[in-house]
Amino acid sequence: MIRLLYLAAGVLFIVGLKGLGSPRTARRGNQLASVGMLLAAVVVVGDLIDLDTKITWWVIIVGIVVGSAIGVMFATKVEMTGMPELVAAFNGFGGASSALVAAAAVHESGGSFETETSIVVALSIAIGAITFTGSFVAYGKLKGFISGTPVAMPGGPWFNAALMAGGVALGTWAVASDAGAPYWFLAGLFLIIGVTGVLPIGGADMPVVMSLLNSLSGVAAATAGFIIGNLALIIGGALVGAAGLILTLQMGEAMNRTLANVLFSGFGGDGGTSGEMSDKPVNRATPDDVAIALAYAEKVMVVPGYGLAVAQAQHAVRDLASALAEKGVVTEYAIHPVAGRMPGHMNVLLAEADVDYDVLLDLDQSNPKFPLTDVVLIIGANDVVNPSARDDAASPIYGMPILECDLARTVVVIKRSLSPGFAGIDNPLFYEDKTMMLFADGKSALEEITAALALV
Amino acid sequence: MSPEFIEGIVVFVLASFIGFEVIAKVPPTLHTPLMSGANAISGITIVGAIIAGGTGNGAVAATLGFLAITFATINVVGGFLVTDRMLHMFKKKPGGKS
């Protein structure tokens, strides 16, 4: 009976995730998943009471109360622009919890398990630990505590390869021996690998890293499920593992890079690389110029990038679109899969600003529309609109799918400066005759354009 | 291997395939809520945490269990709540104007 209830919780997770597949059913889906979670928590407490074991109630009650308070505080306070770091932090806590469950099992048994159990205990500790520290390094990078530029390890990728090999050796030792100590060493080593593994990865690669860490937190939960023989953990963990893996692969595809390349190449800082800057002339524009171009357009496509999030300009862009709508100009949004710092980051920001999700277009939907677009408004995006990725086989980003903004009639780029993007690659789009460059903070530039529009 | 362990592997493999099928269809617009919702589900480890924290003996076991429960609860409660907050914003406006 108990097992069936856990299965029911697992089914609620599946139905819930299925609901997340459409904007109309997503909220209900999330609620169903949370009901599944509540069910699982009630069942385990009921089961413990039923088994007549001695229960340390205060540990359970205080833990849940403190955890809920912290969770509610973070979840209600966070700004939508801060979503990637919040998800990273939550993810880290989940991983830590799975590792601690395994650690408690080691503590209780002194490290003596059946072979299969010792394998899942070692996996749960290793994966949970790497998820914990990896997520918090990602958190630090997203928050800006830790530099977004890749921090090279001595020996480059070999540094982490050596640590990993050490991890496998320690894991084998832990499984083979009946002692507890190897598990603690294993935990320590993987806590370190989480740090040294994520530090060399650039800020712009965060969508891939976040997805991967998300996947790992699921696998950690599933392995913890094997330790305690619980179906709900195994199902829930497997689902999350699969979800994270799919996103990881999709993000890699959107950058035309393999996972190994993202993890080990140290590519992709936050910009600031001086690179070889071209001194070709650009067309500098004022907000008034842009307002005139927009006012006489029929179709406008907004291309948001991470710069939009940094400038908190999502409301300003929406106000501009509303002002344009009054003039009969249609505005849509073209969103590259890796725009921002986590998958779907831009969509959440624009949804916050009350932009209808019907006008948020993905890569395949928006590219056929650029030739029919009068004005493209690029806000804080760079590499995802770089035509070199399509035309220049020598370019480091060659082959990456881009938004083909250069096919539109006029291109407006709002950017702080002419500095190249994270890849340090010059963008030929900026020097085209039809391109107007507006060097300013995204939010104030948009507000000035909206104000100027009223006078056109 | 015990029958329970093998059953666990079967469930894990099947659930992974279901996960792939269900999630591959999620549109990019919903990727952030998907990630944060899935993340909350990974907090299911709270079940293991409650068992470890509620039945362990001694101060070390209680500490490990307490931290496990607290962390898992942050993950679960915060994760579902923030996902709900996000999804609340993804609504279709009447009239569908942009």
Interface residues (C-beta under 8 A of the other chain):
Chain A: Y6 A9 G10 F13 I14 G16 L17 K18 L20 G21 S22 P23 R24 A26 R27 G29 N30 Q31 A33 S34 G36 M37 A40 A41 V43 V44 V45 L48 T53 K54 I55 T56 W57 V59 I60 V62 G63 I64 V66 G67 S68 I70 G71 V72 F74 A75 T76 V78 M80 M83 L86 V87 F90 N91 F93 G94 A96 S97 S98 L100 V101 A103 A104 A105 H107 E108 E114 E116 T117 M210 S211 N214 S217 G218 A220 A221 A222 A224 G225 F226 I227 I228 G229 N230 L231 A232 L233 I234 I235 G236 G237 A238 L239 V240 G241 A242 A243 G244 L245 I246 L247 A321 A325 V330 T331 E332 I335 P337 M342 P343 G344 H345 N347 V348 A351 E352 D354 V355 D356 Y357 D358 V359 L360 D362
Chain B: M1 S2 E4 F5 G8 V11 F12 V13 A15 S16 F17 I18 G19 F20 V22 I23 A24 K25 V26 P27 P28 T29 L30 H31 T32 P33 L34 M35 S36 G37 A38 N39 A40 I41 S42 G43 I44 T45 I46 V47 G48 A49 I50 I51 A52 G53 G54 T55 G56 N57 V60 A61 A62 L64 G65 F66 L67 A68 I69 T70 F71 A72 T73 I74 N75 V76 V77 G78 G79 F80 L81 V82 T83 D84 R85 M86 L87 H88 M89 F90 K91 K92 K93 G96 K97 S98
